[in-house]
């Protein structure tokens, strides 16, 4: 079941429909105050769009308790929960629902713990239209991601899913996120798959996404998810040496007594691409050289 809360942009008009950017948010027991703040930032960013060419809509799904969203000024499509699908699984549901609408040209993955700068949507779409065969990543602040990107072209090796713009052409070519990755590194894998299919990855340096992570405390559960996701990633992309390393860490740190079997690579999004050159494991969990050390 899909609950639709109409916004002003859904009023009937005789003029051509603008190209829509769908913003997808997967929640997991997020505080209502944080969601209100996020929604206000989304609405402010949507207000900066030229409505004759572009508009925005919000697509959300809950992986935990029902989220407390206030009424939005843009169309808001609330999908019924399907349980805890993880980040990629939840985004896959939203991606399919959003791109089923012919007016949607882009899908923006948005972390619920972040904030959009007022110019973010306009800057993301400007970069996307200049690079129509590319994933586009926002620039995070106040802690910028240490991945390097070309200062002139914006090209980078992979894009963070915290604020990631996926054009229709890429979704229709490679599909959604790999369902075998419950949490963490699904964005690395998605970027590699896009590059293996001939697409590129760009940073939009003037599209700012507020996402503070330095105050996070060490979490053994998160650390465990990191190593299990990295193990699967190495297995999927055929790096047996790196897979063995991750498995030794998992066992040495006693995350499990015995390694669980790895899933078959049968899903279209899980199959090992023929071109393996995008996959790089030598930089640890950064999956790219660091801009600074």
C-alpha positions as a Markdown table, in Angstrom:
| # | Residue | x | y | z |
|---|---|---|---|---|
| 1 | Unk | 0.0 | 0.0 | 0.0 |
| 2 | Unk | 1.2 | 3.5 | -0.9 |
| 3 | Unk | 0.1 | 6.5 | 1.1 |
| 4 | Unk | 0.4 | 9.7 | -0.9 |
| 5 | Unk | 0.3 | 13.1 | 0.8 |
| 6 | Unk | -0.3 | 15.6 | -2.0 |
| 7 | Unk | 1.7 | 18.8 | -2.2 |
| 8 | Unk | 1.1 | 22.0 | -4.1 |
| 9 | Unk | 3.1 | 20.7 | -7.2 |
| 10 | Unk | 0.5 | 18.0 | -7.8 |
| 11 | Unk | -2.2 | 20.4 | -8.9 |
| 12 | Unk | -3.4 | 19.9 | -12.4 |
| 13 | Unk | -1.8 | 22.0 | -15.1 |
| 14 | Unk | -2.0 | 22.2 | -18.9 |
| 15 | Unk | 1.7 | 22.9 | -19.2 |
| 16 | Unk | 4.3 | 20.1 | -19.8 |
| 17 | Unk | 5.3 | 18.2 | -16.7 |
| 18 | Unk | 8.8 | 19.1 | -15.3 |
| 19 | Unk | 11.4 | 16.5 | -14.9 |
| 20 | Unk | 11.3 | 15.2 | -11.3 |
| 21 | Unk | 13.9 | 14.4 | -8.8 |
| 22 | Unk | 12.7 | 11.8 | -6.3 |
| 23 | Unk | 14.4 | 12.0 | -2.9 |
| 24 | Unk | 14.5 | 8.6 | -1.1 |
| 25 | Unk | 14.8 | 8.3 | 2.7 |
| 26 | Unk | 15.0 | 5.0 | 4.5 |
| 27 | Unk | 14.3 | 5.5 | 8.2 |
| 28 | Unk | 15.3 | 3.3 | 11.2 |
| 29 | Unk | 13.9 | 4.7 | 14.5 |
| 30 | Unk | 15.1 | 8.2 | 13.7 |
| 31 | Unk | 14.1 | 11.0 | 16.1 |
| 32 | Unk | 11.1 | 13.1 | 14.9 |
| 33 | Unk | 13.1 | 16.4 | 15.5 |
| 34 | Unk | 15.8 | 15.1 | 13.1 |
| 35 | Unk | 13.2 | 14.2 | 10.4 |
| 36 | Unk | 11.5 | 17.6 | 10.7 |
| 37 | Unk | 14.8 | 19.3 | 10.3 |
| 38 | Unk | 15.7 | 17.2 | 7.3 |
| 39 | Unk | 12.3 | 17.8 | 5.7 |
| 40 | Unk | 12.6 | 21.6 | 6.1 |
| 41 | Unk | 16.0 | 21.4 | 4.4 |
| 42 | Unk | 14.5 | 19.4 | 1.5 |
| 43 | Unk | 11.7 | 21.8 | 1.1 |
| 44 | Unk | 14.1 | 24.8 | 1.1 |
| 45 | Unk | 16.2 | 23.1 | -1.5 |
| 46 | Unk | 13.1 | 22.2 | -3.6 |
| 47 | Unk | 12.1 | 25.9 | -3.5 |
| 48 | Unk | 15.3 | 26.8 | -5.4 |
| 49 | Unk | 14.4 | 24.7 | -8.4 |
| 50 | Unk | 13.1 | 26.3 | -11.6 |
| 51 | Unk | 9.6 | 24.7 | -11.4 |
| 52 | Unk | 9.1 | 25.0 | -15.2 |
| 53 | Unk | 11.9 | 22.5 | -15.7 |
| 54 | Unk | 12.4 | 20.5 | -12.4 |
| 55 | Unk | 10.4 | 19.6 | -9.4 |
| 56 | Unk | 10.9 | 17.3 | -6.4 |
| 57 | Unk | 9.0 | 14.6 | -4.5 |
| 58 | Unk | 9.8 | 12.6 | -1.3 |
| 59 | Unk | 9.7 | 8.8 | -1.1 |
| 60 | Unk | 10.1 | 7.2 | 2.3 |
| 61 | Unk | 10.0 | 3.8 | 3.9 |
| 62 | Unk | 10.4 | 2.7 | 7.5 |
| 63 | Unk | 12.8 | -0.1 | 8.4 |
| 64 | Unk | 12.0 | 0.3 | 12.1 |
| 65 | Unk | 9.2 | 2.0 | 14.0 |
| 66 | Unk | 6.9 | 4.3 | 12.0 |
| 67 | Unk | 8.6 | 7.6 | 11.4 |
| 68 | Unk | 7.0 | 10.8 | 12.6 |
| 69 | Unk | 6.9 | 12.9 | 9.5 |
| 70 | Unk | 5.1 | 16.2 | 9.4 |
| 71 | Unk | 3.0 | 17.2 | 6.4 |
| 72 | Unk | 5.3 | 18.2 | 3.5 |
| 73 | Unk | 5.0 | 21.0 | 1.0 |
| 74 | Unk | 6.1 | 18.7 | -1.8 |
| 75 | Unk | 4.5 | 15.4 | -2.8 |
| 76 | Unk | 5.3 | 12.7 | -0.1 |
| 77 | Unk | 4.9 | 9.0 | -1.0 |
| 78 | Unk | 5.0 | 6.9 | 2.2 |
| 79 | Unk | 5.5 | 3.2 | 1.4 |
| 80 | Unk | 4.3 | 0.5 | 3.8 |
| 81 | Unk | 7.1 | -1.1 | 5.8 |
| 82 | Unk | 8.5 | -4.4 | 4.7 |
| 83 | Unk | 10.5 | -5.0 | 7.8 |
| 84 | Unk | 14.1 | -4.2 | 8.3 |
| 85 | Unk | 15.5 | -4.4 | 4.8 |
| 86 | Unk | 18.7 | -2.5 | 5.5 |
| 87 | Unk | 19.8 | 0.6 | 3.6 |
| 88 | Unk | 20.2 | -0.9 | 0.1 |
| 89 | Unk | 17.1 | -3.1 | 0.4 |
| 90 | Unk | 15.0 | -0.1 | 1.5 |
| 91 | Unk | 16.4 | 2.1 | -1.2 |
| 92 | Unk | 15.6 | -0.6 | -3.8 |
| 93 | Unk | 11.9 | -0.5 | -2.9 |
| 94 | Unk | 11.9 | 3.3 | -3.2 |
| 95 | Unk | 13.9 | 3.3 | -6.5 |
| 96 | Unk | 11.4 | 0.9 | -8.1 |
| 97 | Unk | 8.4 | 3.0 | -6.9 |
| 98 | Unk | 9.9 | 6.3 | -8.0 |
| 99 | Unk | 11.1 | 5.2 | -11.4 |
| 100 | Unk | 7.8 | 3.7 | -12.1 |
| 101 | Unk | 6.6 | 7.3 | -12.5 |
| 102 | Unk | 7.5 | 8.5 | -16.0 |
| 103 | Unk | 8.2 | 12.0 | -14.8 |
| 104 | Unk | 11.0 | 10.9 | -12.5 |
| 105 | Unk | 14.4 | 11.4 | -14.2 |
| 106 | Unk | 16.7 | 11.2 | -11.1 |
| 107 | Unk | 16.6 | 9.5 | -7.7 |
| 108 | Unk | 18.5 | 11.0 | -4.8 |
| 109 | Unk | 19.4 | 8.7 | -1.9 |
| 110 | Unk | 19.4 | 10.8 | 1.3 |
| 111 | Unk | 20.6 | 9.7 | 4.7 |
| 112 | Unk | 17.9 | 10.6 | 7.4 |
| 113 | Unk | 20.6 | 12.0 | 9.7 |
| 114 | Unk | 21.7 | 14.6 | 7.2 |
| 115 | Unk | 20.7 | 18.1 | 6.0 |
| 116 | Unk | 20.5 | 19.6 | 2.5 |
| 117 | Unk | 22.0 | 22.9 | 1.8 |
| 118 | Unk | 19.5 | 25.2 | 0.1 |
| 119 | Unk | 21.3 | 25.0 | -3.2 |
| 120 | Unk | 22.0 | 21.2 | -3.1 |
| 121 | Unk | 19.3 | 20.1 | -5.5 |
| 122 | Unk | 20.0 | 22.8 | -8.1 |
| 123 | Unk | 23.7 | 22.0 | -7.9 |
| 124 | Unk | 23.2 | 18.3 | -8.1 |
| 125 | Unk | 21.0 | 18.6 | -11.2 |
| 126 | Unk | 23.4 | 21.1 | -12.8 |
| 127 | Unk | 26.2 | 18.5 | -12.5 |
| 128 | Unk | 23.9 | 15.6 | -13.6 |
| 129 | Unk | 22.8 | 17.4 | -16.7 |
| 130 | Unk | 26.4 | 18.2 | -17.6 |
| 131 | Unk | 27.3 | 14.5 | -17.0 |
| 132 | Unk | 24.1 | 12.6 | -17.9 |
| 133 | Unk | 25.9 | 9.2 | -17.8 |
| 134 | Unk | 27.2 | 9.6 | -14.3 |
| 135 | Unk | 26.4 | 9.0 | -10.7 |
| 136 | Unk | 26.6 | 12.3 | -8.8 |
| 137 | Unk | 27.7 | 12.6 | -5.2 |
| 138 | Unk | 27.2 | 15.6 | -2.9 |
| 139 | Unk | 30.1 | 17.1 | -1.0 |
| 140 | Unk | 29.7 | 16.4 | 2.7 |
| 141 | Unk | 30.3 | 18.9 | 5.5 |
| 142 | Unk | 31.5 | 19.7 | 8.1 |
| 143 | Unk | 33.6 | 16.6 | 7.7 |
| 144 | Unk | 34.4 | 16.2 | 4.1 |
| 145 | Unk | 34.9 | 12.6 | 2.8 |
| 146 | Unk | 38.6 | 11.9 | 2.3 |
| 147 | Unk | 38.1 | 10.4 | -1.2 |
| 148 | Unk | 39.9 | 12.3 | -3.9 |
| 149 | Unk | 38.2 | 13.8 | -6.9 |
| 150 | Unk | 39.4 | 15.7 | -9.9 |
| 151 | Unk | 39.3 | 19.4 | -9.2 |
| 152 | Unk | 38.4 | 20.3 | -12.8 |
| 153 | Unk | 36.2 | 17.4 | -13.9 |
| 154 | Unk | 34.7 | 16.2 | -10.6 |
| 155 | Unk | 35.5 | 12.6 | -11.5 |
| 156 | Unk | 36.0 | 10.2 | -8.6 |
| 157 | Unk | 36.3 | 6.5 | -8.0 |
| 158 | Unk | 33.1 | 5.8 | -6.1 |
| 159 | Unk | 30.2 | 7.8 | -4.5 |
| 160 | Unk | 28.9 | 7.7 | -1.0 |
| 161 | Unk | 25.3 | 6.7 | -0.7 |
| 162 | Unk | 24.7 | 9.4 | 2.0 |
| 163 | Unk | 23.6 | 11.8 | -0.7 |
| 164 | Unk | 23.8 | 10.1 | -4.1 |
| 165 | Unk | 22.0 | 11.0 | -7.3 |
| 166 | Unk | 21.1 | 8.1 | -9.6 |
| 167 | Unk | 19.9 | 9.0 | -13.1 |
| 168 | Unk | 17.2 | 6.8 | -14.7 |
| 169 | Unk | 19.7 | 5.6 | -17.4 |
| 170 | Unk | 21.9 | 4.0 | -14.8 |
| 171 | Unk | 19.1 | 2.4 | -12.8 |
| 172 | Unk | 17.6 | 1.0 | -16.0 |
| 173 | Unk | 21.0 | -0.5 | -16.9 |
| 174 | Unk | 22.3 | -1.9 | -13.7 |
| 175 | Unk | 19.2 | -1.9 | -11.4 |
| 176 | Unk | 19.4 | -1.2 | -7.7 |
| 177 | Unk | 21.7 | -2.0 | -4.9 |
| 178 | Unk | 23.0 | -5.6 | -4.3 |
| 179 | Unk | 20.4 | -7.2 | -2.0 |
| 180 | Unk | 23.1 | -9.4 | -0.5 |
| 181 | Unk | 24.6 | -6.3 | 1.3 |
| 182 | Unk | 22.5 | -5.5 | 4.3 |
| 183 | Unk | 24.4 | -2.4 | 5.3 |
| 184 | Unk | 27.7 | -0.6 | 4.5 |
| 185 | Unk | 29.6 | -0.6 | 1.2 |
| 186 | Unk | 26.6 | -1.1 | -0.9 |
| 187 | Unk | 27.5 | 2.3 | -2.4 |
| 188 | Unk | 31.0 | 1.2 | -3.2 |
| 189 | Unk | 29.7 | -1.8 | -5.0 |
| 190 | Unk | 27.0 | 0.2 | -6.8 |
| 191 | Unk | 29.7 | 2.7 | -8.0 |
| 192 | Unk | 31.9 | -0.1 | -9.2 |
| 193 | Unk | 29.0 | -1.8 | -11.1 |
| 194 | Unk | 28.2 | 1.6 | -12.7 |
| 195 | Unk | 31.7 | 2.1 | -13.8 |
| 196 | Unk | 32.0 | -1.5 | -15.1 |
| 197 | Unk | 28.9 | -0.8 | -17.2 |
| 198 | Unk | 30.6 | 2.2 | -18.8 |
| 199 | Unk | 29.2 | 5.0 | -16.6 |
| 200 | Unk | 31.2 | 7.5 | -14.6 |
| 201 | Unk | 31.1 | 8.9 | -11.0 |
| 202 | Unk | 31.2 | 12.6 | -10.2 |
| 203 | Unk | 31.3 | 14.8 | -7.2 |
| 204 | Unk | 29.2 | 18.0 | -7.3 |
| 205 | Unk | 31.5 | 20.2 | -5.1 |
| 206 | Unk | 29.0 | 23.0 | -4.6 |
| 207 | Unk | 26.2 | 20.6 | -3.6 |
| 208 | Unk | 26.7 | 20.5 | 0.2 |
| 209 | Unk | 25.2 | 17.8 | 2.4 |
| 210 | Unk | 25.5 | 18.3 | 6.2 |
| 211 | Unk | 26.5 | 15.0 | 7.7 |
| 212 | Unk | 28.4 | 15.0 | 10.9 |
| 213 | Unk | 30.2 | 11.7 | 11.8 |
| 214 | Unk | 33.2 | 12.6 | 13.9 |
| 215 | Unk | 31.2 | 12.5 | 17.1 |
| 216 | Unk | 30.2 | 8.9 | 16.6 |
| 217 | Unk | 31.4 | 6.5 | 19.3 |
| 218 | Unk | 33.0 | 3.1 | 18.4 |
| 219 | Unk | 30.4 | 0.5 | 17.9 |
| 220 | Unk | 31.3 | -3.2 | 17.7 |
| 221 | Unk | 28.1 | -4.1 | 15.9 |
| 222 | Unk | 28.9 | -1.6 | 13.1 |
| 223 | Unk | 32.5 | -2.9 | 13.0 |
| 224 | Unk | 31.1 | -6.4 | 12.5 |
| 225 | Unk | 28.8 | -5.3 | 9.7 |
| 226 | Unk | 31.8 | -3.6 | 8.0 |
| 227 | Unk | 33.9 | -6.8 | 7.9 |
| 228 | Unk | 31.0 | -9.0 | 6.7 |
| 229 | Unk | 30.2 | -6.5 | 4.0 |
| 230 | Unk | 33.8 | -6.3 | 3.0 |
| 231 | Unk | 34.1 | -10.1 | 2.9 |
| 232 | Unk | 31.1 | -10.3 | 0.6 |
| 233 | Unk | 32.5 | -7.5 | -1.6 |
| 234 | Unk | 35.8 | -9.3 | -2.0 |
| 235 | Unk | 34.0 | -12.6 | -2.8 |
| 236 | Unk | 31.7 | -11.0 | -5.3 |
| 237 | Unk | 34.6 | -9.2 | -7.2 |
| 238 | Unk | 36.8 | -12.2 | -7.1 |
| 239 | Unk | 39.6 | -11.1 | -4.8 |
| 240 | Unk | 40.3 | -14.3 | -2.9 |
| 241 | Unk | 43.3 | -12.9 | -1.0 |
| 242 | Unk | 41.4 | -10.0 | 0.4 |
| 243 | Unk | 38.4 | -12.3 | 1.1 |
| 244 | Unk | 40.7 | -14.5 | 3.2 |
| 245 | Unk | 42.0 | -11.5 | 5.1 |
| 246 | Unk | 38.6 | -10.3 | 6.0 |
| 247 | Unk | 37.6 | -13.8 | 7.1 |
| 248 | Unk | 40.7 | -14.1 | 9.3 |
| 249 | Unk | 39.7 | -10.8 | 11.1 |
| 250 | Unk | 36.1 | -12.0 | 11.6 |
| 251 | Unk | 37.3 | -15.2 | 13.2 |
| 252 | Unk | 40.2 | -13.6 | 15.2 |
| 253 | Unk | 37.8 | -11.0 | 16.7 |
| 254 | Unk | 35.3 | -13.7 | 17.4 |
| 255 | Unk | 32.4 | -12.0 | 15.6 |
| 256 | Unk | 31.2 | -15.5 | 14.9 |
| 257 | Unk | 32.4 | -19.0 | 15.9 |
| 258 | Unk | 32.1 | -20.2 | 12.3 |
| 259 | Unk | 31.9 | -18.3 | 9.0 |
| 260 | Unk | 28.4 | -18.5 | 7.5 |
| 261 | Unk | 28.2 | -19.6 | 3.8 |
| 262 | Unk | 28.3 | -16.8 | 1.2 |
| 263 | Unk | 25.2 | -16.4 | -0.9 |
| 264 | Unk | 25.1 | -17.4 | -4.5 |
| 265 | Unk | 25.7 | -14.6 | -7.0 |
| 266 | Unk | 22.4 | -15.2 | -8.9 |
| 267 | Unk | 20.5 | -12.0 | -8.5 |
| 268 | Unk | 21.1 | -9.6 | -11.4 |
| 269 | Unk | 22.6 | -7.0 | -9.1 |
| 270 | Unk | 24.8 | -9.6 | -7.4 |
| 271 | Unk | 26.4 | -11.1 | -10.5 |
| 272 | Unk | 30.1 | -10.5 | -11.0 |
| 273 | Unk | 30.6 | -8.0 | -13.8 |
| 274 | Unk | 32.7 | -9.1 | -16.7 |
| 275 | Unk | 34.9 | -6.0 | -16.2 |
| 276 | Unk | 36.6 | -6.2 | -12.9 |
| 277 | Unk | 39.0 | -3.2 | -13.1 |
| 278 | Unk | 36.9 | -0.8 | -11.0 |
| 279 | Unk | 37.3 | -3.0 | -7.8 |
| 280 | Unk | 40.1 | -1.8 | -5.6 |
| 281 | Unk | 40.8 | -3.2 | -2.2 |
| 282 | Unk | 44.4 | -2.1 | -1.5 |
| 283 | Unk | 43.3 | 1.1 | 0.3 |
| 284 | Unk | 41.3 | -0.6 | 3.1 |
| 285 | Unk | 37.8 | 0.6 | 3.9 |
| 286 | Unk | 38.5 | 3.9 | 2.0 |
| 287 | Unk | 38.5 | 1.9 | -1.3 |
| 288 | Unk | 40.5 | 4.8 | -2.8 |
| 289 | Unk | 43.6 | 6.8 | -2.1 |
| 290 | Unk | 43.2 | 9.4 | 0.6 |
| 291 | Unk | 43.2 | 13.1 | -0.2 |
| 292 | Unk | 45.1 | 13.7 | 3.1 |
| 293 | Unk | 46.6 | 11.5 | 5.8 |
